[in-house]
């Protein structure tokens, strides 16, 4: 499954790269791309556990950058 999310409050390109790198290592994630200029993240993962993976992604983002909110685009 592939979905696009908006990362509200993302204001650091280094943080975006760091988040992208960490998410790409999560189990079940096929690919992730964060466009810092549009603050959009495209996430592709296995269908069976998509909601669980999204929850893990949100948790990871909040650990790295607590002021960033992930919402559906």
N, C-alpha and C positions, 0 to 999 in steps of 0.2 A: 504494500500500500504506500502511496506517495501523497503527502499533504504539504501545504505551505502554511507557515505560521509567521505572525508579526512579532518581533521582539521589541516591545515598547520599553523605552528607557535605555536602549543600547547606545552608548555614546563614546565607545572606545574601540578602535580597530584591533588593537592588540587583544582586548578581551574577546572580541568576536572570533578571532583566530584561535584563541585558547579554548573557547567554548566548542567551536567546530571540531578541534582536534580531540577533545575529551569525549564528545558525543560519538564520534566515529569509532571509538573503541568500545562502546557499549554493546553488549550481546544483543543480537537481533537487528542491529542497524546495518542496512545495506549501504546507504550513502547519506551524507548530510552536506549541505552547502549553505553558508551564511553570506548573504550579500550585505555588507556593512552600509553601503550607500542607501539601500532601500529598507534596511533593517528587517529583511525577510529571510526566513530559514526554510529551506526545502528539505524535508525529511522523508527518506524511503526506508521502510523496514518490513519485516515479515508480517503478514496479515494476522496470523493467529494471536499474537501478543501485542498488537499495535497500541491498545490503550495502556497497557502496562509499560511499554517502552516510552510512550509519551509522558507518563507520570515520572519515570526515571529521568527523562530528559529535563523536565521541569525542575526536578530536585537538583540535578547537576548544575543547571543554569543558576539557580538560586544560591548554590554553594560558591560558585565562582563570582557571580555578580548579583547580589541580593536586590538591587534596584530594578532589575529587568523582569518584565512580565511577558510571558509567552501566551499569545492569543491566536485563535484561528484567523487567518487572513481572508 
